């Protein structure tokens, strides 16, 4: 029987894949790979990081923010504000 994957498991798997991409970039530079090829892989790594960030934000909205809203206290405004600032940082990146 396959165990269900927690959101944390999914994020960690993505981050390990990104770590491998970064190590691959280092090897490419060490071998003197053509700059444009390295830049293409940098763009792919950036896209993977952005995707990971969106997944983290989605998890935050679906768990932390939702839980705070259900409780109905001041924490809800704080969590929504934190999420808004995180979105702003992602958009600027």
MOQUI-V535580 format. One record per pair of residues at least 6 apart in sequence whose ideal C-beta (glycine too) atoms are under 6 Angstrom apart, sorted by the first residue. I is the first residue (numbers start at 1). GAP is how many residues later the second one is. D is the distance in whole Angstrom. If there is no record, write none. Layout:
# MOQUI-V535580
<<I | GAP | D> <I | GAP | D>>
This chain:
# MOQUI-V535580
<<7 | 52 | 5> <14 | 38 | 5> <18 | 30 | 5> <21 | 24 | 5> <25 | 16 | 6> <28 | 10 | 5> <53 | 37 | 6> <57 | 29 | 6> <61 | 22 | 6> <64 | 15 | 6> <65 | 14 | 4> <65 | 18 | 6> <68 | 7 | 4> <68 | 8 | 4> <68 | 11 | 4> <69 | 7 | 5>>
